[in-house]
Amino acid sequence: MKRGVEVKVFRPTLGPLNNRNTRTRDYPTTPTHIVRARNFAPVGQVEPSEPGRNAIITAPMLYCGASVDLNEYDRVEVLSQKYDVDGRPDPWVNATTRHRHGVVVRLKGVNG
């Protein structure tokens, strides 16, 4: 039996330059690859008050091995829920020994 949590990764390709001299990201409809996280930490939900919008924002965390293939532009699916990677994955380092245990990946999901 495999340990950890299956994470489906949707890695974008860069589209053509737009009128602001930036490239759009085109996300595939099927996963580009699958990784395993050591753990998934769900968090509470925030419902910001914005007129005319009924949004729910979640910000869970993934705890992965040091060599995980994720970056700040990926979208992921964890436990049948889709999230955007929120910023660059951060090394998870022991403060005393300075040993790198893995990577912490912040996620962000918005519904509504």
Beta strands, then each sheet from edge to edge (+ up, - down):
strand 1: 5-10
strand 2: 13-17
strand 3: 23-26
strand 4: 33-41
strand 5: 45-46
strand 6: 56-58
strand 7: 61-64
strand 8: 75-78
strand 9: 81-85
strand 10: 90-93
strand 11: 100-111
sheet 1: 5+ 6- 11+ 7- 4+ 1- 8+ 9-
sheet 2: 2+ 3-
sheet 3: 5+ 6- 11+ 10-
end
